Amino acid sequence: MTCSEDKRTTWKEIMDTGRRYGLEYPFNVGYWYPDGNITTNRYYHWFCAIFFMWLPAVLIDCLLFIFGQRRFMIRVQKKIHNGLEVLQFFTTRNWDFKSTNFARLYWQLLKPEEKLIFNMHMQEIDNEKYMLTSILGAKQFICKEPLSTIPRNKKILWVLYLLDRFCKFYFLYWILKLIAGKLGILERLQ
């Protein structure tokens, strides 16, 4: 199964559309605000992974340990890391599949009545509608979440957004303060 050559889709388009609909129709599951990005820079990726994924996972697991709760964040982070490693080979390369047989089947071999039954004309498929249907289908049929939970999930997502921004701002504040202290900028300002 390949996409028609005349209807190409990039990972960025898929991620942007998925993110938009994921925020509009949030799932019940989620421990943090979904705020990832795609980069081709390995160093930036590792910076983000260490400071925004691994470090928070370690801190949360430490807090869970202190309060006598079951630790799970590092284990979850390992699964995410392993999944990203597997996907990286496929997502960082350009894949060019030819679909000439597919096009020939549709345009030359199918009868007009078969074309109505088996719509294979990729230009008629609405990517936005397809992505929305996929997300709502995953929500209802895979995660077994009724659509009635969307308003509640949006409130939870808003709280997670505020918490995410606060933690990132606080982290950035301490990093800048540390750098300013090492460079002696704070002493010069006083």
Order of alpha helices (4+ residues) and beta strands (2+ residues): alpha-alpha-alpha-alpha-alpha-alpha-alpha-alpha-alpha
